[in-house]
Structures are given as C-alpha cells and as structure tokens.
C-alpha cells in the first residue's frame, strides 16, 4: 500500500504517470522538465556572443559611414583611391596577388571613380547585416564572413588617419577583425536559427575566444610592467585620468582621488591583467570568475574614460567564459522560449537522443579542427612576442589580422599637450591686432568651459589623431597640413568632423595656424572651476606657423592630393 504522501504526488502528476527522471536536487518547471540548465553547453552563450559582436560591428560601421568620406573619401584627408594606386604602382602597375595580399580589400574589384559611394555602400551593407543579427540573435557563416570581409576592406585602406595600423597602435581594428573572424565559426553554414539543432557551439571556437581575451589582458599587463616605470612604482594613475586620449567628466573628479586610491587602482590593474587571465585555464568556476572580473573591469574603464569602443569590444570574448547554466538567468523561462528549447535539447542529449551525426557534422568537426590548428600556428609569433623583453603591442603578423598581439598604455604621459587649430580673417597674420579664433573638436579639450564628452561607444578618429599629433612636430603629421587646407577652404566635409567652426556662415579664414598648449584639469571647487572652467591651459609655442591656401598649392600638388577649392 502506497504511503499517503506518495499517492498525493501521483494524483497531482495525473493518471499515475511516472515522474520524469532528474538529477538529485534539480528544480523542475510546471511541465516536469528540469528548470535549471546543465553545465557544459553553449547554446545561449552563442546568442549572447553574436548579439554583442553585432552591436560592436554596428557601431563600427556607423562610425565608418559618418567619417570615412571625410577621412579617406574622394576629397578626404588622405583619399584611399590614391593609396590603392600607390600600392598598385609598387607592385608593377596592376592588381596582382602581391597587391591583394598587401592590402586585402574588396575595393580592388570596384570602380574607383566614385570612391565615396563605394565606402558608403560597404558601411551601409555592414550596418544592415549587423542590425539583423543584433535584433534576431541568429546568424550563419555567410553573414558573419560578410561582416568580416566588409570591415577588413575598410581597415586595410585606412592609412594614417583612420585605423589601427597607423593610429599609433590603438589596436581596436585588429581586435575587432580577430573577434569577428572567430565569430564566423560560431554559426552554421546556411541555417538562420537562434538554436540550430544540428550545429552545437564548437568548443574550439569557445576556447578561441578565451585564448583571445587571455592574450589581450596579459599583453596589456606585460607591456605596462616592461614599459613605463610608473607602472612599477604604482604612480601611473596619478597622471592617467588627465592625460588619457579623451577624458570624461568622471575622470575629472577621479584625477583628484587620494594617492593611496591611485596606488590601489594600479595594483588592481596588475592583478586583473597579469594574474586573473590564467584563471581561464583553471576549470569552470575559475573561468567564470575570470569572465566576470574582466567584464567588471571593462565597465569601470567605460565609466572612467572614453576608450569605450575598445572596452565594449573587449567584453565580447569575455562572454565565452560563461556556459548556458551561467547565462540562463538572462533568458526568461516559458513554453517555446529559448531557455525552454535549450532545456529540451539538453534532455535529449542526456538520453542520447540528440541530433544524428551526419556528413555535415563530420565536415564541420573537420573545419573546427583546422581552425584550432590555424589559430595555434598563428599564435606562435604572438606567444614569442609576449615572452620577449622587447615586446611590441597591437601588431599583426599576417595581412588578414587573424591572430594579433595586443597591449595598452605601455607608457603614460605626465603632461597633457594639445594642438589648437586657429583661423583669422586678417590680411596680415603677423599683425598684433589679428583676431585668431579656435576650431573646436568634438571631444578633444579646447574651450576651457566645455564639459568633457560623456561615455559613448562612438569614437571620433580625428580627435584621436589630434591627441597623438600633440606629441610630434607637424612634419611627422602631413595630414594636419591637409586638414589646414580644408579649413582654409571651408570644406563642408572636413568641418562636419568638428564641433565648432568659428567661420560658419562667413567667408573662410585667410590664415590657419597650429598652437601648442599644455592643459590641466582645474581643481574642483577652486577658482577656475567656480568660473565654469573644466581646464586651465598655458601656451607652449607655435605648432606650425600661419599658412594660407595659396602657400599650400605646391605642397598639395607635389603629393597629388586634390587641392581644396574655397566653398
């Protein structure tokens, strides 16, 4: 005779049906299925990874759409058509394999007479594909490969004013290309489904992402220890908030933190970049801790500075540290929901009733094996670089940028200097009464009363270039002379990259010059802050002497740049 409690359970189950089996202590939903996901699968992880990567791609293509024409278009600061022509001449005047491998881009196959249209087409196509993946959470290899090829095509014609190979080793473009390359192998070949039953997430790809975040963080930590002495004596954070490329309002206040807090920040940085990366190899729980700490670290960096595009991008491979059981709380549970479908898949796999092994599965396993071997082979020079006392950061060892070396802030500047571009309508640039007016960039310090930019994943390439230019003379920054010519002509495209044109609605300036200033944060609560000033500055001297448009005609012609005509 059954015990009363047992009979009651059977009546609730209905018609005496036996209860589904479950592991001890496992919770169940209303239908009797386990409500808690098992560990070790990555169905939901793939969806989160794809959406995060699609978001970063979307922002990157949005930046390209808004800035590429001004920077590398037909009338840009350094037209990419001229760059491709110079590469073509270098390799014998034709589009050869050597030229393609030196600068891999689909622009080789397009008509160069309307390069602005080509650049817009690549950016808009990338925006469309990334939007679809971001909204749907599903993709296939074709779509992910298209995003990778489109973005690589833009990166490889970026030259010195746009992308990582020349943006003083900022590294975000190569990092996005490597992340995007791994993203291709997350997906089935053709199927468009958030949960493609026949294509479970490859562990090879998951470990590819983990290997990527390991190298990013360890490379950043090692370059600091081997580089600037302030990282070893724990004083770098005394300067970083003020001298970072694009400070934000939070950095203004963090700069005045007590000395012991700055020491704590530097020690924490070393812990997160030199020790925590090894957690990824120490089992599931330590890997989850690694992912959580690295994401938290990137969020702190987003809040305290404006390297946000790079920080959002670095979060993406960190997500591979979490399996379905860890991310299950992000997904609602209900009939037909993604979490419910994953529970069914896990049950089928536990009973040995998963998707049958087909020729396609065998082919995919082979592709994943080849991918693992390729990443391992291309990682050899990267590992040797990490072990070298002469470590270089943010470099690519192959033209496709599949496996790269990374690093950040190997040296910290103690003083912030800025190049301020000024124009005057005076006929005599040397006249004492000549009124010089400042051009303002969107996020770079200029006007002492303008609040620093807020947190944003958007990155202004011209602002970054001006930050790097402050540490060099103008002879090493030809693009600044090109920009000066654009300002002298009131070029609408170039001026769209600026926050303020003092000659808007007026005749263009007769002269443009560059002035070199030292900038410092004002003291919160001090006299300058009371006057509404975020910055105080002191003039260091001229960066380049006054120039007029006719003086630049020969300079432009000698470099085959299109001469800017006044508008």
Secondary structure, 3 states (H helix, E strand, C coil): CCCHHHHHHHHHHCCCCCCCCCCCCCCECCCCCECCCCCCCCHHHHHHHHHHHHHHHHHHHHHHHHHHHHHHCCCCCCCHHHHHHHHHHHCCCCCCHHHHHHCCCHHHHCCHHHHHHHHHHHHHHHHHHHHHHHHHCCCCHHHHHHHHHHHHHHHCCCHHHCCCCCCCCCCHHHHHHHHHHHHHCCCCCCCCCCCCCCCCCCHHHHHHHHHHHHHHHHHHHHHHHHCCHHHHCCCCHHHHHHHCCCCCHHHHHHCCCCHHHHHHHHHHHHHHHHHHHHHHHCCHHHHHHHHHHHHHHHHHHHHHCCCHHHHHHHHHHHHHHCCHHHHHHHCCCCCCCHHHHHHHHHHHHHCCCCCCCCHHHHHHHHHHHHHHHHHHHHHHHHHHHHHCCCCCCCEECCCCCCCEECCCCCCCCCCEEEEEEEEECCCCCCCCCCCCEECEECCCCCCCCCCCCCCCCCCCHHHHHHHHHCCCCHHHCHHHHHHHHHHHCCCHHHHCCEEECCCCCCCCCCEEEEEEEEEEECCCCCHHHHCCCCEEEEEEEEEEEEECCHHHHHHHHHCCCCCCCCC
